[in-house]
Amino acid sequence: MTQTSENVTWLTQEAYNKLKEELDYLTGPARTEISAKIAAAREEGDLRENGGYHAAKEEQGKQELRVRQLTQLLETAKVGEAPAANGAVAPGMVVTIAFDGDEDDTLTFLLASREYASADIETYSPQSPLGSGVTGHKVGDDAEYELPNGKKASVKILKAEPYNG
């Protein structure tokens, strides 16, 4: 799981290894593959009207952006354990909240960085208004966060458990 405070990102060993593996692939085999695509497209002639060349260059740009993101993330990473199952909301937890205390209007989400976003569970960043509003509160607490329109919304924390995804 990930917990960001200022410029430090907390990762489990498993998450660190996964991100490092992706970085190693992008800086090795993926760079070789994209260079070969660019070279092959370049040999086709006129670069101004060469769709394959432009697509390969765009793909290369996206890969290099991801390399920079991963490099920065891993440089600031601190490897640690997943959060404790003590009922306190922290990054790396699956949190269930009730809006305005209405236990029929609930939301369950993973409080983590976008590196953990998946189709299995909705993910909110610890820096998001909801994420920062609930962080540090315990099960049973009421928490408040600011809506985009500047108004405040309140939620009740029903569950907070470590993510095992």
Secondary structure, 3 states (H helix, E strand, C coil): CCEEECCEEEECHHHHHHHHHHHHHHHCHHHHHHHHHHHHHHCCCCHHHCHHHHHHHHHHHHHHHHHHHHHHHHHCEEECCCCCCCCECCCCEEEEEEECCCCCCEEEEEECCHHHCCCCCCEECCCCHHHHHHCCCECCCEEEEECCCCCEEEEEEEEEEECCC
